[in-house]
């Protein structure tokens, strides 16, 4: 017999399942929605051991978290994309029929047509896919002659929605697999998933229940559905807040737009309670100054005396974009190389504008001249056209056909930031966007991390260096100190040192890459300090106390500093205080992001905004209280 005390919200969800009613369990930040989801699953398994439950979520991290809490053969936990592909992948004929329609539809840009001169009327037919299966992979590829017909993350949900709309049998199959389907963080779910689950499944006469868990106020990704109000589902509201101190709860409530008013948890043992079972008061301040750079001056003030800005687990500084953060986190030059390089802009322009082989050189020269004033990057322009190193690079580009330019000089902007945590493997991993220079550095960085964490057996398995005697141990210590403590060495110097000392193996593939395809990247990156590369890894692994405001949803920290500065047209922080953009989407998007940022704080919250607008200051006082709004000059 199950003797556990269930939350009222879980009891209501159980009633919905008994009656076959789809529902939403909606709760603000820190309300314990995932706890309720897991409690519901555990209760259902106890009550009905043979029940088949599918729990789909947005990220591999969330999959790993739920799997770590529940282990049952009748529970299937998966990302949305992997689950949907599992359902449809067997039906290759139907997949190909829909792909023909999607690829031939000029209005659907993501399904690009294959570059095949033999296509009649520039259209494909089902015969195009003869004798080959369509696969789900990281990249989209339409090349049957090379056995490459693949759809990617961006295509699978569009394809699946069309298939569920047309073929009732797929809905029957899905309902056979799952008596209950629970969608975690539903607000981030693609609208096509909502259509599949709430519209197309109705075609099947078989029974199952769909439950959604999330918070529409935390829908900060453009591709997410945001809310499900149009479907008129049974709404279960979870009002208690177990994370934030009282002052943060009260302020955050003012920024919600869905009439949910959170209250402190009734659980005296909740994380936001003190030792006497009383809600923690917390501290909140709104600081305004003149310049974004003033934040460095502010962080040295008494207000932050108890904050450890070197401890990313306790303290976070939240800015809008990676560009703002890269300088603060110590890898500005490396970031600019991948995101603000003049030749890369030039190459992109060539790719978009070139018509035929005759005008390549003329267009190239015109674009170089055009880019100088447009991008105001006189320094890089002069490097490209006159500096001894880059003059030869530019001359090579000038003499190459544009396809070769792209082949030899293109630096993938996603390469630097493609180092993410894999919840399934439990490790930080780079995806296939990572270029060979960064991959080479990643090998060396892994050795440094193993050495620093004293995992010597694992270290020795991954290095070419061997220890035969005490002298070898001393030499290893000397080498690792050189890599760990030396801040001024360049990437080129460090890699050269590591190869010569036998820490990493020589790699002819890497040597070929930097002399041919990656020559431009290598010429630019080799002079950047190795310290910048290591700082970028700390940032990407979220060990750095600096994060983007998007990346911390679901996380919590004792101390949170939110910096309200932006030149991104999707957000305008002045709209929080009745000024700035009148675009309704910008206003909503900014409000939700600000709500997510504030509600990460478990103890202290400071908001800094570079502004001298007295109307904004007056509005801030209404939100935060006059005593909590201070000029940086008076701190």
SULUR-V799310 format. One record per residue. N is the residue number from 1. RES is the residue in one letter. PHI is phi in degrees with one decimal (none if undefined). NEAR is the number of other C-alpha atoms within 12 Angstrom. D_CENTER is the distance of its C-alpha to the mean C-alpha in Angstrom with 2 decimals. Layout:
N,RES,PHI,NEAR,D_CENTER
N,RES,PHI,NEAR,D_CENTER
//
This chain:
1,X,none,7,42.42
2,X,-85.2,13,39.12
3,X,-104.6,8,40.10
4,X,-68.6,13,36.73
5,X,-88.3,13,36.38
6,X,-95.2,22,33.83
7,X,-64.4,28,32.04
8,X,-58.9,19,33.58
9,X,-63.9,32,30.34
10,X,-68.7,35,30.29
11,X,-61.9,23,33.99
12,X,-65.5,26,33.43
13,X,-62.0,39,30.71
14,X,-62.0,34,33.26
15,X,-62.7,20,35.87
16,X,-60.6,26,33.64
17,X,-65.5,31,33.20
18,X,-59.4,20,36.98
19,X,-91.5,16,37.70
20,X,73.0,21,35.15
21,X,-106.1,24,33.27
22,X,-68.9,37,29.56
23,X,-147.7,39,27.86
24,X,-122.1,41,24.92
25,X,-102.4,44,24.50
26,X,-107.2,45,23.02
27,X,-150.5,40,22.48
28,X,-70.7,45,21.17
29,X,-58.8,46,18.96
30,X,74.1,43,20.53
31,X,-85.5,39,22.85
32,X,84.2,34,22.18
33,X,-64.9,36,21.07
34,X,-66.2,35,19.82
35,X,-59.8,27,23.19
36,X,-65.2,37,25.00
37,X,-60.4,43,23.31
38,X,-66.3,31,24.30
39,X,-61.2,28,27.71
40,X,-63.8,38,28.30
41,X,-62.1,41,27.53
42,X,-60.0,28,29.79
43,X,-66.3,28,32.53
44,X,-63.2,30,32.51
45,X,-65.8,25,32.81
46,X,-68.4,18,35.73
47,X,-70.7,16,37.45
48,X,-135.8,21,36.99
49,X,-56.4,16,36.42
50,X,-95.3,17,36.25
51,X,-62.8,27,33.68
52,X,-105.8,27,30.80
53,X,-121.1,40,27.40
54,X,-114.9,38,24.07
55,X,-118.0,44,20.93
56,X,-114.0,40,17.85
57,X,-142.8,39,14.39
58,X,-87.9,33,10.83
59,X,-131.1,30,9.34
60,X,-63.7,26,11.43
61,X,-60.6,26,11.27
62,X,-66.2,30,12.99
63,X,-58.2,33,15.34
64,X,-63.1,27,16.37
65,X,-63.7,26,17.07
66,X,-67.7,34,19.28
67,X,-62.2,26,20.99
68,X,-70.6,16,21.86
69,X,-96.8,19,23.69
70,X,-133.6,25,25.52
71,X,-129.6,18,27.17
72,X,-148.9,22,29.31
73,X,-65.6,15,30.34
74,X,-95.6,24,30.22
75,X,-107.1,31,26.60
76,X,-114.4,32,23.97
77,X,-109.5,39,20.34
78,X,-157.5,32,17.80
79,X,-70.8,34,14.60
80,X,-60.4,39,15.75
81,X,-64.2,35,15.72
82,X,-65.9,28,17.66
83,X,-66.7,29,20.08
84,X,-61.5,36,20.85
85,X,-64.6,32,21.49
86,X,-58.5,22,23.78
87,X,-68.4,30,25.78
88,X,-97.7,33,26.38
89,X,-62.5,26,26.50
90,X,-70.9,18,30.21
91,X,-97.8,23,31.30
92,X,-64.7,26,31.25
93,X,-62.1,22,34.01
94,X,-66.4,28,32.25
95,X,-59.4,40,28.94
96,X,-66.9,35,30.95
97,X,-58.9,27,32.84
98,X,-73.2,33,29.75
99,X,-63.0,39,28.20
100,X,-56.7,29,31.48
101,X,-66.8,25,31.23
102,X,-68.6,30,27.59
103,X,-68.9,33,28.12
104,X,-78.1,25,31.41
105,X,-81.3,18,30.07
106,X,-65.1,15,29.73
107,X,-81.3,12,27.74
108,X,-102.3,18,24.74
109,X,-72.5,14,23.21
110,X,-70.3,24,20.43
111,X,-92.8,30,23.25
112,X,-74.7,30,24.86
113,X,-75.0,29,28.44
114,X,-67.5,27,29.57
115,X,-85.2,16,31.49
116,X,-130.6,17,34.82
117,X,-67.3,11,37.98
118,X,-87.1,11,39.97
119,X,-65.8,15,38.20
120,X,-75.3,11,40.86
121,X,56.3,10,40.17
122,X,59.3,18,36.66
123,X,-124.2,24,35.79
124,X,-100.8,31,34.90
125,X,-123.1,22,36.71
126,X,-61.5,22,36.18
127,X,-64.2,16,38.26
128,X,-60.2,29,35.48
129,X,-102.5,30,33.80
130,X,-56.3,19,37.02
131,X,61.5,17,36.94
132,X,-148.8,22,33.20
133,X,-91.0,24,30.47
134,X,-80.8,35,27.16
135,X,-116.0,31,24.23
136,X,-106.0,31,20.53
137,X,-144.7,22,18.63
138,X,-70.4,19,15.69
139,X,-116.1,21,17.74
140,X,-83.5,24,20.05
141,X,-149.7,26,23.62
142,X,-121.8,31,27.01
143,X,-149.7,24,29.69
144,X,-58.3,23,32.09
145,X,-63.7,16,34.57
146,X,-110.6,12,32.24
147,X,56.6,17,31.18
148,X,-124.3,22,27.70
149,X,-126.3,32,26.77
150,X,-133.9,31,23.14
151,X,-110.6,34,20.69
152,X,-112.7,25,16.93
153,X,-49.9,25,13.94
154,X,-74.4,24,14.69
155,X,-109.4,34,18.34
156,X,-64.1,39,18.94
157,X,-73.4,33,18.69
158,X,-64.6,34,20.88
159,X,-61.0,39,23.32
160,X,-62.3,46,23.41
161,X,-61.9,36,24.16
162,X,-64.7,30,27.05
163,X,-69.5,36,28.38
164,X,-64.2,37,28.39
165,X,-65.3,27,30.09
166,X,-93.6,21,32.77
167,X,-116.1,26,33.43
168,X,-61.1,24,34.46
169,X,-62.0,24,34.82
170,X,-70.1,35,31.07
171,X,-65.6,34,30.90
172,X,-60.3,24,33.83
173,X,-64.9,26,32.14
174,X,-61.8,37,28.97
175,X,-69.4,30,31.24
176,X,-66.9,24,33.23
177,X,-75.7,27,30.19
178,X,-136.2,32,29.11
179,X,-71.8,33,31.37
180,X,-132.8,40,28.39
181,X,-120.4,44,24.82
182,X,-111.4,44,22.44
183,X,-110.6,45,19.06
184,X,-86.0,39,16.80
185,X,50.4,44,14.51
186,X,-58.4,45,16.40
187,X,-62.5,35,15.29
188,X,-89.5,35,11.92
189,X,-74.9,39,14.18
190,X,-62.1,34,15.20
191,X,-54.3,27,18.73
192,X,-63.9,30,20.19
193,X,-68.0,40,19.65
194,X,-60.1,36,21.54
195,X,-62.0,26,24.24
196,X,-60.9,35,24.64
197,X,-76.8,42,24.97
198,X,-107.0,33,26.91
199,X,-118.0,24,28.95
200,X,-72.1,28,29.53
201,X,-65.0,35,30.12
202,X,-64.4,25,33.06
203,X,-68.0,23,34.96
204,X,-86.2,24,35.43
205,X,-81.3,16,38.27
206,X,-72.1,21,36.83
207,X,-107.6,26,35.40
208,X,-163.8,35,32.11
209,X,-124.4,38,30.04
210,X,-109.4,41,26.48
211,X,-122.2,45,24.89
212,X,-113.1,45,21.75
213,X,-125.8,45,20.17
214,X,167.7,44,17.97
215,X,-153.2,45,18.31
216,X,-62.6,39,18.44
217,X,-72.2,39,18.16
218,X,-107.1,46,14.57
219,X,-87.1,34,13.51
220,X,-108.4,37,11.26
221,X,-108.7,28,9.57
222,X,-61.2,22,12.30
223,X,-80.0,19,12.38
224,X,-79.1,26,13.18
225,X,-70.9,28,16.90
226,X,83.9,28,17.01
227,X,-140.7,32,20.37
228,X,-120.0,34,23.03
229,X,-59.2,18,26.06
230,X,-66.1,14,27.72
231,X,-91.0,19,28.26
232,X,52.5,13,30.34
233,X,-80.0,23,29.22
234,X,-63.0,27,30.72
235,X,-104.5,27,28.66
236,X,-110.5,31,28.71
237,X,-100.6,34,27.69
238,X,-107.6,36,26.77
239,X,-92.1,29,27.80
240,X,-71.9,33,27.94
241,X,-118.1,40,25.51
242,X,-104.5,40,25.43
243,X,-109.0,41,23.05
244,X,-86.4,49,23.98
245,X,-69.4,41,27.34
246,X,-56.1,33,29.78
247,X,-64.8,35,29.25
248,X,-68.4,44,25.48
249,X,-58.2,45,26.16
250,X,-65.2,28,28.83
251,X,-67.9,33,26.89
252,X,-61.0,38,23.77
253,X,-57.8,34,26.22
254,X,-69.0,26,27.41
255,X,-101.7,35,24.11
256,X,-75.3,32,23.72
257,X,-121.7,20,25.09
258,X,-121.4,21,25.84
259,X,70.2,16,28.86
260,X,-81.1,28,27.30
261,X,-111.9,25,28.76
262,X,-75.4,35,27.47
263,X,-129.0,31,30.09
264,X,-59.9,35,30.14
265,X,-60.5,29,30.22
266,X,-84.5,20,33.73
267,X,-80.6,22,32.91
268,X,-68.1,18,34.60
269,X,-103.6,18,32.56
270,X,-63.8,26,29.16
271,X,-57.4,29,26.91
272,X,-92.7,38,27.72
273,X,-106.2,26,31.46
274,X,-84.4,22,33.78
275,X,-65.9,12,36.40
276,X,-96.7,12,38.73
277,X,76.7,17,36.37
278,X,-109.3,21,35.94
279,X,-57.8,31,32.70
280,X,-66.5,31,31.45
281,X,-71.4,23,32.08
282,X,77.9,28,29.34
283,X,-126.8,31,29.31
284,X,-142.3,39,27.75
285,X,-139.8,36,28.46
286,X,-115.4,39,27.72
287,X,-110.8,40,28.63
288,X,-122.7,37,29.29
289,X,-141.6,32,30.23
290,X,-97.2,20,31.00
291,X,-127.3,21,28.43
292,X,-56.0,26,24.74
293,X,-68.4,20,26.17
294,X,-61.8,24,28.27
295,X,-60.9,32,25.46
296,X,-67.0,19,26.59
297,X,-66.2,19,30.08
298,X,-64.4,31,29.04
299,X,-65.7,25,27.29
300,X,-92.1,17,30.69
301,X,-84.8,17,32.46
302,X,-60.0,12,33.87
303,X,-54.1,26,31.29
304,X,-106.9,26,28.78
305,X,-56.4,13,31.44
306,X,-89.4,18,30.04
307,X,-88.5,28,26.39
308,X,-103.2,23,25.28
309,X,-76.4,28,22.78
310,X,-99.1,20,22.66
311,X,-108.4,21,21.47
312,X,-70.1,30,17.72
313,X,-80.0,27,18.49
314,X,-101.4,28,20.87
315,X,-129.5,35,19.89
316,X,-134.5,43,16.86
317,X,-108.6,50,17.08
318,X,-108.8,45,14.54
319,X,-122.0,39,14.43
320,X,-73.3,32,12.88
321,X,-127.2,26,11.64
322,X,-61.0,33,11.22
323,X,-60.9,30,14.75
324,X,-64.9,29,16.30
325,X,-75.5,31,14.83
326,X,-58.5,35,15.84
327,X,-65.8,23,19.47
328,X,-66.3,30,19.40
329,X,-87.8,37,17.69
330,X,90.1,30,20.25
331,X,-141.8,33,18.88
332,X,-62.6,26,19.74
333,X,-64.4,29,21.88
334,X,-64.8,39,19.47
335,X,-63.3,36,16.69
336,X,-63.2,28,19.42
337,X,-58.2,35,20.62
338,X,-85.9,35,17.53
339,X,-124.2,24,16.91
340,X,-142.4,22,20.38
341,X,-96.3,34,22.93
342,X,-62.5,38,25.96
343,X,-64.4,43,26.88
344,X,-65.6,35,23.47
345,X,-61.3,32,23.96
346,X,-58.8,38,27.45
347,X,-63.0,36,26.46
348,X,-59.6,26,24.13
349,X,-66.6,25,27.10
350,X,-60.6,34,29.46
351,X,-58.7,24,27.40
352,X,-80.4,17,27.39
353,X,-109.8,19,31.00
354,X,-68.9,23,33.19
355,X,-102.7,16,35.85
356,X,-154.2,16,37.95
357,X,-68.1,16,39.05
358,X,-70.9,12,41.85
359,X,-104.3,17,39.92
360,X,-59.0,27,37.23
361,X,-66.1,25,38.83
362,X,-62.7,21,39.90
363,X,-64.5,26,36.49
364,X,-57.9,35,34.88
365,X,-65.1,24,37.30
366,X,-63.2,19,36.91
367,X,-68.7,31,33.14
368,X,-59.7,34,33.49
369,X,-65.2,23,35.90
370,X,-66.4,20,33.81
371,X,-71.0,28,30.69
372,X,-58.4,24,32.66
373,X,-76.4,15,33.16
374,X,-62.5,15,30.10
375,X,-99.9,20,27.59
376,X,49.5,17,30.04
377,X,-115.5,22,29.25
378,X,-57.3,20,32.87
379,X,-61.6,17,32.11
380,X,-71.4,30,30.06
381,X,-59.5,29,32.48
382,X,-68.8,22,35.37
383,X,-60.5,23,33.67
384,X,-67.0,33,33.21
385,X,-96.8,26,36.71
386,X,-133.7,17,38.86
387,X,-58.0,16,37.39
388,X,-59.8,14,39.05
389,X,-68.9,21,35.93
390,X,-85.2,26,34.08
391,X,-60.3,21,37.27
392,X,-67.1,19,37.61
393,X,-63.2,30,34.02
394,X,-62.4,34,34.63
395,X,-63.7,20,37.95
396,X,-62.5,23,36.40
397,X,-61.7,34,33.92
398,X,-61.1,29,36.84
399,X,-95.7,18,38.81
400,X,-101.1,21,36.21
401,X,-65.3,25,35.56
402,X,-63.5,33,32.23
403,X,-64.1,21,30.79
404,X,-69.5,20,31.69
405,X,-60.1,34,30.11
406,X,-61.9,26,26.76
407,X,-63.9,23,27.40
408,X,-93.8,29,28.46
409,X,-121.0,37,26.49
410,X,-64.0,34,23.11
411,X,-108.4,40,20.25
412,X,-74.5,31,16.89
413,X,-63.1,23,14.52
414,X,-79.7,22,11.52
415,X,-61.0,27,13.60
416,X,-65.6,40,13.16
417,X,-97.5,32,9.39
418,X,-97.4,27,9.27
419,X,-119.0,27,10.14
420,X,-125.6,31,8.18
421,X,-79.0,25,9.99
422,X,-100.7,21,11.85
423,X,-65.4,22,13.23
424,X,-75.6,22,16.16
425,X,-83.4,13,17.44
426,X,75.9,16,16.56
427,X,-130.2,16,15.70
428,X,-80.3,23,13.20
429,X,-137.9,24,13.48
430,X,-94.7,27,13.09
431,X,-89.2,22,12.93
432,X,-71.6,20,15.73
433,X,-71.8,22,14.44
434,X,-61.6,24,15.47
435,X,-77.4,31,18.91
436,X,-70.0,32,22.02
437,X,-68.4,37,22.49
438,X,-65.7,40,19.21
439,X,-61.5,28,19.96
440,X,-63.8,33,23.38
441,X,-66.6,38,22.13
442,X,-62.3,29,19.81
443,X,-62.2,28,23.05
444,X,-66.7,36,24.81
445,X,-63.9,34,22.15
446,X,-62.2,28,22.21
447,X,-62.3,33,25.98
448,X,-62.5,33,25.76
449,X,-65.2,23,23.54
450,X,-64.7,21,25.95
451,X,-66.2,27,28.86
452,X,-63.9,19,27.64
453,X,-89.6,13,27.04
454,X,62.5,14,30.54
455,X,-92.2,16,29.55
456,X,-69.2,22,32.39
457,X,-62.8,15,33.18
458,X,-65.9,17,29.69
459,X,-58.7,28,29.80
460,X,-67.4,24,33.12
461,X,-70.3,18,31.98
462,X,-104.6,24,29.33
463,X,-111.4,28,31.50
464,X,-80.2,21,34.56
465,X,-71.3,26,36.33
466,X,-123.4,22,38.89
467,X,-108.7,21,40.78
468,X,-111.3,12,44.50
469,X,-155.8,10,45.99
470,X,-63.5,11,45.58
471,X,-62.4,12,45.44
472,X,-65.2,16,42.35
473,X,-62.7,17,40.67
474,X,-64.9,14,41.59
475,X,-64.5,20,40.40
476,X,-62.5,30,37.00
477,X,-60.4,23,36.66
478,X,-63.2,16,37.70
479,X,-64.3,26,35.20
480,X,-68.0,29,32.22
481,X,-62.3,16,33.30
482,X,-58.8,22,33.40
483,X,-73.7,35,29.75
484,X,-82.1,24,28.54
485,X,-98.2,18,30.80
486,X,-85.8,20,31.34
487,X,-89.0,21,29.06
488,X,-98.2,19,30.81
489,X,-71.6,24,30.79
490,X,-81.8,26,29.05
491,X,-59.8,34,26.78
492,X,-61.5,26,29.83
493,X,-63.5,24,32.11
494,X,-67.4,35,29.94
495,X,-65.9,35,29.46
496,X,-63.6,25,33.15
497,X,-61.3,22,34.16
498,X,-66.2,30,32.14
499,X,-71.0,25,33.73
500,X,-65.2,16,37.22
501,X,-86.6,24,37.08
502,X,80.6,24,35.98
503,X,-74.4,34,32.65
504,X,-124.3,30,30.84
505,X,-74.3,23,32.61
506,X,-65.7,20,33.54
507,X,-134.6,18,31.64
508,X,-66.7,13,33.50
509,X,-62.5,17,30.55
510,X,-65.9,23,28.65
511,X,-61.1,21,31.84
512,X,-65.8,16,32.26
513,X,-62.1,24,28.71
514,X,-74.6,27,29.11
515,X,-96.4,20,32.57
516,X,-122.8,21,31.83
517,X,-64.1,25,28.47
518,X,-102.5,30,26.53
519,X,-64.2,31,29.42
520,X,-69.3,35,27.92
521,X,-57.7,35,24.68
522,X,-63.9,36,26.94
523,X,-59.4,29,29.33
524,X,-84.4,34,26.63
525,X,-86.5,35,24.62
526,X,-66.7,29,27.60
527,X,-91.3,24,28.90
528,X,-77.4,29,25.75
529,X,-69.2,29,26.07
530,X,-62.3,36,24.74
531,X,-60.4,31,23.85
532,X,-62.4,34,21.20
533,X,-59.2,41,19.58
534,X,-63.9,38,19.78
535,X,-63.1,32,18.35
536,X,-66.0,40,15.23
537,X,-67.1,37,14.89
538,X,-59.0,29,15.51
539,X,-65.7,36,12.81
540,X,-69.0,32,10.11
541,X,-83.2,27,11.72
542,X,64.1,30,11.63
543,X,-84.4,25,15.40
544,X,-71.0,31,15.78
545,X,-76.2,36,16.77
546,X,-113.4,44,14.74
547,X,-140.6,40,11.21
548,X,-77.4,35,9.58
549,X,-70.3,39,10.63
550,X,-80.5,29,7.46
551,X,-81.2,29,5.94
552,X,-105.0,36,9.33
553,X,-61.3,34,10.01
554,X,96.9,34,12.28
555,X,-94.8,31,13.26
556,X,-150.0,31,16.67
557,X,-143.7,38,18.70
558,X,-60.3,35,22.39
559,X,-122.5,43,22.00
560,X,-131.3,45,19.57
561,X,-112.1,47,20.18
562,X,-105.8,43,18.58
563,X,-101.6,41,19.36
564,X,-97.1,41,20.02
565,X,-138.0,35,20.13
566,X,-164.0,28,18.76
567,X,-125.3,16,19.92
568,X,-97.2,19,17.28
569,X,-69.9,18,19.28
570,X,-78.6,25,16.78
571,X,-132.9,31,17.43
572,X,-147.4,32,20.76
573,X,-68.3,39,21.29
574,X,-65.5,31,25.02
575,X,-66.2,30,24.78
576,X,-62.8,34,24.28
577,X,-121.0,30,27.86
578,X,80.6,22,29.50
579,X,-123.2,22,29.23
580,X,75.6,21,27.27
581,X,-58.5,22,25.91
582,X,-102.2,19,27.74
583,X,-70.3,16,25.13
584,X,-62.8,16,24.51
585,X,-66.1,19,20.96
586,X,-64.0,25,20.08
587,X,-61.8,27,21.97
588,X,-65.7,32,20.27
589,X,-61.7,35,16.70
590,X,-67.4,41,17.59
591,X,-62.6,35,19.44
592,X,-67.6,41,16.74
593,X,-63.7,40,14.22
594,X,-64.8,44,17.22
595,X,-60.8,40,18.11
596,X,-60.6,41,14.85
597,X,-63.3,45,15.28
598,X,-60.0,54,18.95
599,X,-81.7,49,18.77
600,X,-81.2,45,16.94
601,X,-80.2,48,20.39
602,X,-95.8,42,22.87
603,X,-136.2,36,25.66
604,X,-122.2,39,25.29
605,X,-131.2,43,23.49
606,X,-124.4,42,24.22
607,X,-112.6,41,23.14
608,X,-115.9,40,24.10
609,X,-131.4,38,24.72
610,X,-75.4,29,26.57
611,X,-156.5,30,29.15
612,X,-122.0,20,32.93
613,X,-77.8,20,33.11
614,X,-67.2,19,35.55
615,X,-70.0,18,34.59
616,X,-64.6,27,30.99
617,X,-61.2,31,32.46
618,X,-63.9,25,34.84
619,X,-66.3,21,32.17
620,X,-61.9,35,30.13
621,X,-64.6,23,33.35
622,X,-66.4,20,33.68
623,X,-74.8,27,30.27
624,X,-100.0,31,30.34
625,X,93.5,19,34.10
626,X,-58.1,18,36.24
627,X,-69.5,17,36.53
628,X,-102.7,27,32.77
629,X,-109.8,29,32.32
630,X,-133.5,29,33.44
631,X,-77.5,29,33.86
632,X,-60.1,30,32.55
633,X,-69.3,16,36.16
634,X,-105.8,13,37.41
635,X,-77.3,22,35.09
//
